[in-house]
Amino acid sequence: QVRLVESGGGLVQAGGSLRLSCVVSGSGFSINAMGWYRQAPGKQREMVARITSGSTNYADSVKGRFTISRDNAKNTVYLQMNNLKPEDTAVYSCNADCRYYSNYSRRNLVWGQGTQVTVSS
């Protein structure tokens, strides 16, 4: 089983910064990609940033402001968020696209509990 634990959310003023962390634990799986998603009240959940071994991808709304990175030695993925805007307010969740060795043909999307990010005007 893979488990994800996010941290780093909070309340900031517009223009401020936050860094979210997602720690991965468990065994018996491999991870193809990890990402950060967010969901604001009344809106669909959207991908914010995604990272694989060879590339990163960002939502248009956060390009140039957010950066996803990973530290393999610490089994941690980060989301650095700069120049935050009120419209960035949402619950941010970490996602792992993984496959368990016992059933490698099946793709699994594993989610953390989420962390609240609130940006005031």
Number of C-alpha atoms within 10 A of each C-alpha: 9 20 16 22 18 23 19 16 18 14 14 18 14 17 14 14 17 18 16 21 23 26 18 20 13 9 11 10 16 14 16 13 17 25 25 26 20 22 19 16 9 6 9 9 15 13 17 23 23 22 20 15 10 6 8 15 15 19 13 9 11 17 12 11 14 20 20 22 18 18 10 9 6 10 12 17 24 21 23 16 20 17 15 23 20 15 13 20 20 21 18 28 25 29 27 24 16 19 19 17 12 9 10 12 9 11 13 17 14 15 20 20 14 22 20 19 22 20 20 16 11
